[in-house]
Amino acid sequence: MAETLISPGVFLQENDLSQITSGPITAGAAIVGPTVTGPVNIPTLVTTYSQYKSVFGAPFVSGGAAYEYLTSMAALNYFEQGGTSLLVTRVTSGSYTPATASINNLAGTPALVLETLSVGTVMNNNEASGSFGSLVSGSSANVRWEVTAFNSGSGEFNIILRRGDDYQNNKTVLETWNGLSLDPNQSNYIAYVIGDQTQTVSTDDLGNYYLQTTGSYQNNSRYIRVKTVNTPTPGYFNAFGQAQNQYTSSLPNVGSGSVNGAFGGATGAMFGSFGVEAVNFFENIPNGLADGSVAGRNIQGLRSTDYNTAINLLGNKDAYKFNLVYAPGLTYVNATSQVTAVVNTAQTRGDSIAVVDMVGYGQSIPTLLTQVTAFDSSYAATYWPWVQVRSRETGKLNFIPASTIVPAAYEYNDRVAAEWWAPAGLNRGGLPTVLQPERKLTSNDRDRVYQGSVNPIATFPGVGTVIYGQKTLQQKPSALDRVNVRRLLIALKDYIGQVAETLVFEPNTQVTRNRFLSQVNPYLESVQQRQGLYAFQVVMDDSNNTPDVIDRNQLVGSIYLQPTKTAEFIQLDFNVLPTGATFGQ
């Protein structure tokens, strides 16, 4: 607020211009898939399942029937098993736009326009008003606004965001924004507080996708942004500290009620123009390629090509950090190039592992093993068969691909042990929400698929359903053909890489090398104590930093590791001895 200057003096004023440019979005895992609501092709971090639902929705009803995407089932499992952060990228078919709402001022003209972060016609609720201040088209998936108070003396007003399906006497408040201003010179300026940035997907000269940001202030609301301020009030107070008359009528008027609090104008139907009957969910997701025409939109209402932009965006290590990536619903059969791209993304990044599916529901072992031969990467792993679960949201029984639920086991493994422990077996590979696999594998079946680098999902009497393998898709036999070793290397490279980044542009001297060694050696010792390594050695001295290396402005370190192996094959010899035999000491 402006100060009234009456007598001479020195006046010290603070202007908060300290909005920090955020670093890479960091998450435990990244998931790509369709959702009910949310921004499209904008990787968005959520830290709880409740937050996931508020941004991306969960089940939805169409034609009187309840449906659910694999994305939401995967998110629920992920957080229930100990996951703490998930990077969600929503994909859709067709073109989508957000909904907008114009808020009138005291003079009866639009003071400002709000815009939803989520897109698609599901965000519209301004068609008609219902009883008790409800919105006929209001739903749990969309939002409404209400100006609860204004003060012309201070030039401030309050806005709350409500869920679209509430009514006047029973409000469901999602967010509260108090003490807002239309004065762009104040720190409580509405665009500064709520945010006004829009992100759109662009491509560079090499064909790589990136997000182009427009707007001045980062978005702090989970649901809306400020699109325009039509009646700003710069210098709301005159030199005497009084509100200027020409601005007092610019403030938003109290009210919401029904239509006045609604949003509208969004385009893009949830299922495009072909209707829910053409959408295939769960075990009905076909094995044929899902590209091309509308008829090809058979992966939960999407074509495989609808995933291309999202997968490409996640390749940017400077923008996003995660150690696991998956796209439930895609298989190598119905989305060959997209599954390949997910694996290539993990391998190119070098800091994550991809969990992918090879075939759809009801396929044979020979068909499964044929698909696996197309891969040779330690940065990917596949699991089979599909498993049956009961949806917590709809109560329905459905078969889902293994990638929907296996990443949750990874999170449980990391929570109770560490990344370099195997996310498999009775102790850390249990799948408690699985009712049954699509087929119970015999010992011979497990041998066949494991030999082909497919990790079997097994069922044991009295135990339940368990992940019973931890191979990567690397074909060459080595330590890196196991998931625990690959994830060990990912964890070590992440930590040691961050240490090395602090040395860039530092003097290439023994002091700098000692700084590196003093941080890396204790860390590796702690990994060894936690059973991640048998032995290690770090060399960064004159032997690998010769004068010619130093003259090339390089600092070289050599790290030697002996990763801990898991006991996957346990042999117990039972020796029957004759009566009277003595036992060796």
PABALO-447369 format. One line per field, with one value per residue (C-alpha): residue number from 1; chain; x, y, z. Coordinates in nm, 2 decimals. Layout:
<sites>
nr = [NUM_...]
kette = [A_...]
X = [X_...]
Y = [Y_...]
Z = [Z_...]
</sites>
This chain:
<sites>
nr = [1_2_3_4_5_6_7_8_9_10_11_12_13_14_15_16_17_18_19_20_21_22_23_24_25_26_27_28_29_30_31_32_33_34_35_36_37_38_39_40_41_42_43_44_45_46_47_48_49_50_51_52_53_54_55_56_57_58_59_60_61_62_63_64_65_66_67_68_69_70_71_72_73_74_75_76_77_78_79_80_81_82_83_84_85_86_87_88_89_90_91_92_93_94_95_96_97_98_99_100_101_102_103_104_105_106_107_108_109_110_111_112_113_114_115_116_117_118_119_120_121_122_123_124_125_126_127_128_129_130_131_132_133_134_135_136_137_138_139_140_141_142_143_144_145_146_147_148_149_150_151_152_153_154_155_156_157_158_159_160_161_162_163_164_165_166_167_168_169_170_171_172_173_174_175_176_177_178_179_180_181_182_183_184_185_186_187_188_189_190_191_192_193_194_195_196_197_198_199_200_201_202_203_204_205_206_207_208_209_210_211_212_213_214_215_216_217_218_219_220_221_222_223_224_225_226_227_228_229_230_231_232_233_234_235_236_237_238_239_240_241_242_243_244_245_246_247_248_249_250_251_252_253_254_255_256_257_258_259_260_261_262_263_264_265_266_267_268_269_270_271_272_273_274_275_276_277_278_279_280_281_282_283_284_285_286_287_288_289_290_291_292_293_294_295_296_297_298_299_300_301_302_303_304_305_306_307_308_309_310_311_312_313_314_315_316_317_318_319_320_321_322_323_324_325_326_327_328_329_330_331_332_333_334_335_336_337_338_339_340_341_342_343_344_345_346_347_348_349_350_351_352_353_354_355_356_357_358_359_360_361_362_363_364_365_366_367_368_369_370_371_372_373_374_375_376_377_378_379_380_381_382_383_384_385_386_387_388_389_390_391_392_393_394_395_396_397_398_399_400_401_402_403_404_405_406_407_408_409_410_411_412_413_414_415_416_417_418_419_420_421_422_423_424_425_426_427_428_429_430_431_432_433_434_435_436_437_438_439_440_441_442_443_444_445_446_447_448_449_450_451_452_453_454_455_456_457_458_459_460_461_462_463_464_465_466_467_468_469_470_471_472_473_474_475_476_477_478_479_480_481_482_483_484_485_486_487_488_489_490_491_492_493_494_495_496_497_498_499_500_501_502_503_504_505_506_507_508_509_510_511_512_513_514_515_516_517_518_519_520_521_522_523_524_525_526_527_528_529_530_531_532_533_534_535_536_537_538_539_540_541_542_543_544_545_546_547_548_549_550_551_552_553_554_555_556_557_558_559_560_561_562_563_564_565_566_567_568_569_570_571_572_573_574_575_576_577_578_579_580_581_582_583_584_585]
kette = [A_A_A_A_A_A_A_A_A_A_A_A_A_A_A_A_A_A_A_A_A_A_A_A_A_A_A_A_A_A_A_A_A_A_A_A_A_A_A_A_A_A_A_A_A_A_A_A_A_A_A_A_A_A_A_A_A_A_A_A_A_A_A_A_A_A_A_A_A_A_A_A_A_A_A_A_A_A_A_A_A_A_A_A_A_A_A_A_A_A_A_A_A_A_A_A_A_A_A_A_A_A_A_A_A_A_A_A_A_A_A_A_A_A_A_A_A_A_A_A_A_A_A_A_A_A_A_A_A_A_A_A_A_A_A_A_A_A_A_A_A_A_A_A_A_A_A_A_A_A_A_A_A_A_A_A_A_A_A_A_A_A_A_A_A_A_A_A_A_A_A_A_A_A_A_A_A_A_A_A_A_A_A_A_A_A_A_A_A_A_A_A_A_A_A_A_A_A_A_A_A_A_A_A_A_A_A_A_A_A_A_A_A_A_A_A_A_A_A_A_A_A_A_A_A_A_A_A_A_A_A_A_A_A_A_A_A_A_A_A_A_A_A_A_A_A_A_A_A_A_A_A_A_A_A_A_A_A_A_A_A_A_A_A_A_A_A_A_A_A_A_A_A_A_A_A_A_A_A_A_A_A_A_A_A_A_A_A_A_A_A_A_A_A_A_A_A_A_A_A_A_A_A_A_A_A_A_A_A_A_A_A_A_A_A_A_A_A_A_A_A_A_A_A_A_A_A_A_A_A_A_A_A_A_A_A_A_A_A_A_A_A_A_A_A_A_A_A_A_A_A_A_A_A_A_A_A_A_A_A_A_A_A_A_A_A_A_A_A_A_A_A_A_A_A_A_A_A_A_A_A_A_A_A_A_A_A_A_A_A_A_A_A_A_A_A_A_A_A_A_A_A_A_A_A_A_A_A_A_A_A_A_A_A_A_A_A_A_A_A_A_A_A_A_A_A_A_A_A_A_A_A_A_A_A_A_A_A_A_A_A_A_A_A_A_A_A_A_A_A_A_A_A_A_A_A_A_A_A_A_A_A_A_A_A_A_A_A_A_A_A_A_A_A_A_A_A_A_A_A_A_A_A_A_A_A_A_A_A_A_A_A_A_A_A_A_A_A_A_A_A_A_A_A_A_A_A_A_A_A_A_A_A_A_A_A_A_A_A_A_A_A_A_A_A_A_A_A_A_A_A_A_A_A_A_A_A_A_A_A_A_A_A_A_A_A_A_A_A_A_A_A_A_A_A_A_A_A_A_A_A_A_A_A_A_A_A_A_A_A_A_A_A_A_A_A_A_A_A_A_A_A_A_A_A]
X = [0.00_0.14_0.27_0.15_0.45_0.40_0.74_1.08_1.28_1.43_1.17_1.28_1.03_1.05_0.94_0.92_1.06_1.20_1.00_1.25_1.29_1.23_1.47_1.38_1.05_1.17_0.95_0.99_0.82_0.67_0.34_0.19_-0.18_-0.53_-0.71_-1.05_-0.93_-0.61_-0.37_-0.28_0.09_0.20_0.40_0.25_0.38_0.14_0.24_-0.07_-0.36_-0.60_-0.41_-0.40_-0.78_-0.82_-0.61_-0.67_-1.00_-1.05_-1.36_-1.62_-1.97_-2.09_-2.42_-2.50_-2.19_-1.88_-1.53_-1.18_-0.85_-0.55_-0.36_-0.57_-0.55_-0.17_-0.16_-0.36_-0.14_0.17_0.08_-0.06_0.27_0.47_0.52_0.57_0.58_0.44_0.49_0.17_0.14_-0.22_-0.26_-0.58_-0.71_-0.81_-0.80_-0.89_-0.93_-0.98_-1.30_-1.32_-1.52_-1.57_-1.61_-1.80_-1.70_-1.92_-1.99_-2.13_-1.85_-1.59_-1.32_-1.11_-1.13_-1.02_-0.93_-0.91_-0.58_-0.77_-0.91_-1.21_-1.58_-1.60_-1.49_-1.80_-2.09_-2.25_-2.53_-2.80_-2.85_-3.03_-3.19_-3.03_-2.76_-2.64_-2.50_-2.68_-2.36_-2.16_-1.96_-1.68_-1.45_-1.50_-1.49_-1.68_-1.58_-1.72_-1.62_-1.69_-1.60_-1.44_-1.32_-1.31_-1.11_-0.82_-0.88_-0.88_-1.12_-1.15_-1.22_-1.29_-1.29_-1.56_-1.63_-1.87_-2.13_-2.19_-2.47_-2.51_-2.59_-2.33_-2.02_-1.72_-1.43_-1.12_-0.90_-0.93_-0.76_-0.79_-0.66_-0.63_-0.58_-0.61_-0.32_-0.03_0.22_0.12_0.25_-0.11_-0.19_-0.42_-0.21_0.10_-0.08_-0.28_-0.06_-0.11_0.12_0.02_0.23_0.21_0.40_0.64_0.92_1.27_1.47_1.57_1.21_1.24_0.94_0.95_0.71_0.68_0.57_0.38_0.27_0.46_0.37_0.40_0.07_0.01_-0.35_-0.41_-0.72_-0.71_-0.50_-0.57_-0.63_-0.68_-0.73_-0.97_-0.99_-0.65_-0.61_-0.25_-0.19_-0.52_-0.44_-0.37_-0.09_-0.31_-0.36_-0.72_-0.88_-0.92_-1.28_-1.21_-1.09_-1.34_-1.60_-1.33_-1.33_-1.51_-1.86_-1.96_-2.15_-2.15_-2.48_-2.53_-2.44_-2.24_-2.00_-1.97_-1.70_-1.77_-1.63_-1.41_-1.40_-1.29_-1.50_-1.36_-1.39_-1.38_-1.67_-1.70_-1.86_-1.78_-1.89_-1.58_-1.35_-1.18_-1.07_-0.87_-0.87_-1.06_-0.76_-0.68_-0.36_-0.37_-0.19_-0.40_-0.30_-0.46_-0.83_-1.10_-1.15_-0.79_-0.87_-0.89_-0.64_-0.88_-1.01_-0.66_-0.44_-0.08_0.03_-0.15_0.14_0.42_0.44_0.43_0.70_0.92_0.88_0.99_1.32_1.43_1.65_1.69_1.32_1.22_1.39_1.25_1.38_1.09_0.87_0.57_0.26_-0.01_-0.23_0.05_0.20_0.47_0.20_-0.05_0.20_0.53_0.70_0.57_0.69_1.02_1.03_0.96_1.25_1.48_1.38_1.49_1.82_1.90_1.84_2.04_1.87_1.56_1.42_1.11_0.85_0.68_0.43_0.48_0.14_-0.23_-0.46_-0.50_-0.18_0.04_0.39_0.55_0.38_0.51_0.87_0.87_0.81_1.08_1.35_1.31_1.48_1.83_1.85_1.93_1.71_1.38_1.20_0.88_0.65_0.37_0.09_-0.19_-0.36_-0.71_-0.79_-1.10_-1.12_-1.13_-1.33_-1.59_-1.59_-1.55_-1.33_-1.09_-0.77_-0.49_-0.15_0.14_0.29_-0.01_0.09_0.46_0.59_0.41_0.62_0.93_0.82_0.75_1.09_1.26_1.07_1.15_1.50_1.68_1.69_1.96_1.75_1.55_1.18_1.08_1.01_0.80_0.95_0.93_0.76_0.41_0.11_-0.15_-0.43_-0.41_-0.69_-0.54_-0.33_-0.49_-0.32_-0.14_0.21_0.37_0.73_0.80_0.61_0.82_1.14_1.05_0.95_1.24_1.49_1.34_1.40_1.03_0.97_0.70_0.41_0.36_0.09_0.18_-0.07_-0.10_0.11_-0.07_0.05_0.42_0.67_0.91_1.18_1.40_1.57_1.61_1.57_1.95_2.04_2.41_2.47_2.62_2.55_2.33_2.09_1.93_1.70_1.86_2.20_2.07_1.89_2.20_2.40_2.12_2.12_2.50_2.53_2.26_2.44_2.80_2.69_2.55_2.88_3.07_2.85_2.98_3.33_3.27_3.49_3.68_4.06_4.20_4.41_4.45_4.22_3.94_4.00_4.00_3.67_3.52_3.67_3.56_3.20_3.19_3.38_3.16_2.85_2.98_3.07_2.71_2.58_2.82_2.70_2.34_2.43_2.45_2.82_3.07_3.36_3.45_3.74_3.75_4.06_4.11_4.48_4.79_4.75_4.44_4.49_4.82_4.95_4.80_4.46_4.48_4.58_4.26_4.07_3.95_3.92_3.90_3.78_3.75_3.50_3.52_3.22_3.14_2.76_2.59_2.42_2.09_2.03_1.78_1.87_1.90_2.02_1.98_2.13_1.95_2.19_2.04_2.30_2.29_2.23_2.54_2.70_2.89_2.85_3.15_3.24]
Y = [0.00_0.35_0.57_0.93_1.16_1.47_1.59_1.55_1.24_0.91_0.65_0.29_0.07_-0.31_-0.45_-0.83_-0.93_-1.25_-1.51_-1.79_-1.97_-2.33_-2.60_-2.93_-3.09_-3.39_-3.70_-4.06_-4.18_-4.04_-4.18_-4.10_-4.17_-4.04_-3.87_-3.72_-3.37_-3.17_-2.99_-3.18_-3.27_-3.06_-3.29_-3.20_-3.31_-3.45_-3.57_-3.75_-3.95_-3.69_-3.42_-3.64_-3.67_-3.29_-3.22_-3.52_-3.68_-4.05_-4.24_-4.09_-4.17_-4.19_-4.34_-4.44_-4.66_-4.59_-4.60_-4.55_-4.50_-4.72_-4.40_-4.33_-4.70_-4.68_-4.36_-4.50_-4.81_-4.60_-4.38_-4.66_-4.85_-4.55_-4.33_-3.97_-3.79_-3.87_-3.68_-3.71_-3.62_-3.63_-3.73_-3.69_-3.73_-3.42_-3.05_-2.91_-2.57_-2.44_-2.28_-1.92_-1.71_-1.33_-1.15_-0.82_-0.52_-0.28_-0.09_-0.40_-0.45_-0.73_-0.67_-0.98_-1.32_-1.64_-1.95_-2.32_-2.50_-2.82_-2.84_-3.01_-2.96_-3.13_-2.80_-2.62_-2.56_-2.23_-2.38_-2.34_-2.29_-2.53_-2.52_-2.36_-2.19_-2.51_-2.55_-2.81_-2.89_-2.87_-3.18_-3.30_-3.26_-2.89_-2.57_-2.25_-1.91_-1.68_-1.33_-1.34_-0.98_-0.65_-0.34_-0.02_0.14_-0.10_-0.19_-0.56_-0.85_-1.22_-1.51_-1.87_-2.16_-2.41_-2.76_-2.75_-2.98_-2.79_-2.54_-2.22_-2.36_-2.65_-2.52_-2.74_-2.49_-2.60_-2.28_-1.95_-1.63_-1.34_-0.98_-0.97_-0.64_-0.52_-0.29_-0.43_-0.23_-0.42_-0.75_-0.88_-0.82_-1.10_-1.22_-1.23_-1.42_-1.67_-1.68_-1.61_-1.84_-2.06_-2.34_-2.46_-2.74_-2.62_-2.79_-2.67_-2.70_-3.06_-3.17_-3.19_-3.08_-2.82_-2.61_-2.25_-2.03_-1.71_-1.48_-1.31_-1.50_-1.86_-2.05_-2.10_-2.22_-2.59_-2.51_-2.16_-1.89_-1.52_-1.47_-1.09_-0.80_-0.57_-0.29_-0.26_-0.01_0.12_0.37_0.29_0.55_0.92_1.12_1.15_0.78_0.79_0.56_0.73_0.75_0.63_0.30_0.21_0.09_-0.13_-0.39_-0.72_-0.73_-0.98_-1.28_-1.61_-1.78_-2.00_-1.89_-1.60_-1.83_-2.07_-2.14_-2.20_-2.20_-2.51_-2.74_-3.10_-3.39_-3.66_-3.92_-3.71_-3.75_-4.12_-4.19_-4.41_-4.72_-4.71_-4.69_-5.01_-5.04_-5.30_-5.65_-5.52_-5.30_-5.47_-5.62_-5.45_-5.13_-4.83_-4.56_-4.37_-4.31_-4.26_-4.64_-4.67_-4.49_-4.81_-4.76_-4.62_-4.38_-4.29_-4.37_-4.47_-4.16_-3.94_-4.03_-3.91_-3.55_-3.65_-3.91_-3.67_-3.40_-3.64_-3.68_-3.34_-3.41_-3.04_-2.99_-3.32_-3.57_-3.91_-4.27_-4.47_-4.41_-4.61_-4.58_-4.83_-4.94_-4.93_-5.26_-5.33_-5.49_-5.20_-4.92_-5.04_-4.71_-4.55_-4.83_-4.82_-4.45_-4.49_-4.74_-4.51_-4.21_-4.40_-4.51_-4.18_-4.00_-4.26_-4.18_-4.39_-4.73_-4.80_-5.06_-5.16_-5.43_-5.65_-5.79_-5.74_-5.97_-6.33_-6.38_-6.69_-6.73_-6.77_-6.44_-6.27_-6.39_-6.29_-5.93_-5.92_-6.00_-5.65_-5.50_-5.49_-5.24_-5.25_-4.94_-5.13_-5.43_-5.61_-5.82_-6.07_-6.18_-5.93_-5.94_-5.89_-5.62_-5.47_-5.10_-4.90_-4.62_-4.82_-5.16_-5.34_-5.64_-5.59_-5.73_-5.47_-5.48_-5.55_-5.20_-5.05_-5.21_-5.31_-4.96_-4.96_-5.26_-5.06_-4.78_-5.03_-5.19_-4.85_-4.76_-5.07_-5.13_-4.93_-4.90_-5.16_-5.43_-5.64_-5.54_-5.91_-6.21_-6.27_-5.99_-5.70_-5.82_-5.89_-5.74_-5.73_-5.57_-5.84_-6.10_-6.33_-6.33_-6.40_-6.74_-6.92_-6.99_-7.33_-7.37_-7.45_-7.14_-6.92_-7.08_-7.01_-6.65_-6.57_-6.72_-6.48_-6.18_-6.15_-6.12_-6.36_-6.27_-6.59_-6.72_-6.94_-7.11_-6.92_-6.64_-6.47_-6.30_-6.21_-6.06_-6.34_-6.20_-5.89_-5.91_-5.61_-5.63_-5.65_-5.95_-5.97_-6.16_-5.92_-5.76_-5.50_-5.76_-5.73_-5.45_-5.40_-5.34_-5.10_-4.91_-4.91_-4.75_-4.49_-4.40_-4.37_-4.17_-3.93_-3.86_-3.85_-3.65_-3.38_-3.37_-3.34_-3.05_-2.84_-2.87_-2.73_-2.42_-2.49_-2.49_-2.83_-2.89_-3.15_-2.95_-2.98_-3.35_-3.40_-3.22_-3.48_-3.77_-3.65_-3.66_-3.96_-4.21_-4.18_-4.21_-4.53_-4.67_-4.61_-4.79_-5.08_-5.09_-5.11_-5.41_-5.24_-5.30_-5.57_-5.33_-5.01_-4.78_-4.42_-4.29_-3.92_-3.84_-3.77_-4.12_-4.02_-3.64_-3.60_-3.26_-3.31_-3.39_-3.08_-2.87_-2.98_-2.84_-3.18_-3.34_-3.72_-3.96_-4.34_-4.53_-4.91_-5.09_-5.45_-5.45_-5.69_-5.98_-6.12_-6.49_-6.59_-6.96_-7.12_-7.48_-7.69_-8.04_-8.28_-8.57_-8.89_-9.08_-9.44_-9.51_-9.47_-9.22_-8.93_-8.57_-8.37_-8.07]
Z = [0.00_-0.08_0.20_0.26_0.24_0.45_0.60_0.45_0.53_0.41_0.33_0.30_0.11_0.04_-0.30_-0.29_-0.63_-0.50_-0.68_-0.71_-1.05_-0.96_-1.05_-1.21_-1.09_-0.88_-0.83_-0.74_-1.05_-1.37_-1.52_-1.86_-1.94_-1.97_-1.68_-1.63_-1.58_-1.55_-1.78_-2.10_-2.18_-1.88_-1.64_-1.30_-0.96_-0.70_-0.36_-0.23_-0.39_-0.27_-0.45_-0.76_-0.75_-0.70_-1.01_-1.24_-1.11_-1.06_-1.17_-1.40_-1.51_-1.87_-1.98_-1.62_-1.60_-1.39_-1.56_-1.43_-1.61_-1.54_-1.46_-1.15_-1.03_-1.07_-0.87_-0.59_-0.56_-0.58_-0.29_-0.08_-0.10_0.03_-0.28_-0.19_-0.52_-0.87_-1.19_-1.39_-1.75_-1.89_-2.25_-2.46_-2.81_-3.00_-2.92_-2.57_-2.42_-2.06_-1.92_-1.83_-1.58_-1.60_-1.26_-1.26_-1.06_-0.86_-1.19_-1.35_-1.60_-1.61_-1.36_-1.44_-1.61_-1.44_-1.64_-1.53_-1.54_-1.64_-1.99_-2.17_-2.16_-1.82_-1.68_-1.81_-1.56_-1.68_-1.89_-1.62_-1.25_-1.02_-0.68_-0.38_-0.58_-0.74_-1.09_-1.30_-1.48_-1.17_-1.08_-0.85_-1.15_-1.21_-1.00_-0.93_-0.79_-0.53_-0.42_-0.05_0.05_-0.07_0.11_-0.09_0.19_0.15_-0.21_-0.12_-0.18_-0.11_-0.35_-0.27_-0.51_-0.46_-0.60_-0.89_-0.74_-0.41_-0.33_-0.14_0.20_0.18_0.02_-0.05_-0.04_-0.24_-0.20_-0.02_-0.14_0.10_0.08_-0.30_-0.50_-0.85_-0.81_-1.01_-0.79_-0.48_-0.35_-0.31_-0.68_-0.77_-1.07_-0.84_-0.57_-0.77_-1.09_-1.45_-1.64_-1.93_-2.07_-2.43_-2.60_-2.87_-3.07_-3.14_-3.47_-3.38_-3.33_-2.95_-2.74_-2.47_-2.27_-2.36_-2.07_-2.11_-1.82_-1.55_-1.23_-1.14_-1.07_-0.70_-0.74_-0.82_-1.02_-1.19_-1.32_-1.39_-1.76_-1.77_-1.53_-1.71_-1.45_-1.28_-1.00_-1.02_-0.75_-0.57_-0.30_-0.36_-0.20_0.12_0.16_0.04_-0.21_-0.54_-0.66_-1.01_-0.87_-0.60_-0.85_-1.01_-0.73_-0.78_-0.64_-0.37_-0.51_-0.68_-0.64_-0.95_-1.30_-1.17_-1.02_-1.31_-1.57_-1.94_-2.29_-2.26_-2.56_-2.61_-2.51_-2.28_-2.55_-2.86_-3.09_-3.10_-2.76_-2.46_-2.64_-2.86_-2.56_-2.44_-2.08_-1.88_-2.03_-2.33_-2.45_-2.78_-2.89_-3.24_-3.31_-3.20_-3.45_-3.73_-3.75_-3.49_-3.49_-3.37_-3.04_-2.85_-2.56_-2.31_-2.58_-2.71_-3.00_-2.93_-3.11_-2.86_-2.61_-2.83_-2.70_-2.33_-2.37_-2.56_-2.29_-2.02_-2.19_-2.06_-1.76_-1.68_-1.64_-1.47_-1.24_-1.16_-1.12_-1.27_-1.57_-1.69_-1.91_-1.82_-2.11_-2.37_-2.48_-2.73_-2.95_-2.95_-2.92_-3.06_-3.12_-2.80_-2.57_-2.74_-2.68_-2.31_-2.28_-2.49_-2.27_-1.96_-2.12_-2.27_-1.94_-1.75_-1.42_-1.44_-1.52_-1.74_-1.64_-1.96_-2.08_-2.38_-2.46_-2.37_-2.18_-2.27_-2.47_-2.48_-2.35_-2.70_-2.81_-2.50_-2.55_-2.92_-2.82_-2.56_-2.82_-2.96_-2.65_-2.51_-2.23_-1.86_-1.82_-1.86_-1.71_-1.79_-1.59_-1.67_-1.66_-1.61_-1.27_-1.13_-0.88_-0.73_-0.79_-0.47_-0.65_-0.85_-0.67_-1.01_-1.07_-1.36_-1.50_-1.54_-1.69_-1.46_-1.51_-1.33_-1.00_-1.01_-0.96_-0.62_-0.52_-0.61_-0.38_-0.10_-0.15_-0.13_0.18_0.38_0.24_-0.04_-0.42_-0.44_-0.28_-0.52_-0.55_-0.57_-0.35_-0.05_0.16_-0.08_-0.39_-0.26_-0.44_-0.16_-0.37_-0.64_-0.62_-0.88_-1.20_-1.53_-1.51_-1.24_-1.36_-1.31_-1.21_-1.58_-1.69_-1.46_-1.59_-1.95_-1.90_-1.67_-1.91_-2.17_-1.93_-1.83_-1.46_-1.36_-1.13_-0.93_-0.69_-0.39_-0.15_0.17_0.05_-0.24_-0.55_-0.57_-0.81_-0.86_-1.08_-1.12_-1.46_-1.68_-2.05_-2.11_-2.32_-2.23_-1.90_-1.65_-1.32_-1.50_-1.61_-1.26_-1.15_-0.81_-0.97_-1.23_-0.96_-0.75_-1.03_-1.08_-0.71_-0.70_-1.02_-0.89_-0.56_-0.70_-1.00_-0.77_-0.57_-0.90_-1.01_-0.72_-0.85_-1.19_-1.24_-0.92_-0.92_-1.04_-0.74_-0.47_-0.24_-0.49_-0.53_-0.16_-0.14_-0.38_-0.20_0.14_0.03_-0.20_0.01_0.32_0.10_-0.06_0.28_0.39_0.09_0.16_0.52_0.39_0.18_-0.16_-0.23_-0.15_-0.21_-0.38_-0.46_-0.57_-0.75_-0.81_-0.79_-1.00_-1.16_-1.36_-1.34_-1.53_-1.65_-2.00_-1.85_-1.63_-1.93_-2.11_-1.81_-1.70_-1.36_-1.38_-1.12_-1.15_-0.93_-0.90_-0.77_-0.67_-0.65_-0.41_-0.59_-0.48_-0.38_-0.65_-0.67_-0.33_-0.32_-0.01_0.01_0.23_0.31_0.46_0.67_0.80_1.16_1.37_1.13_1.30_1.20_1.10_1.32]
</sites>
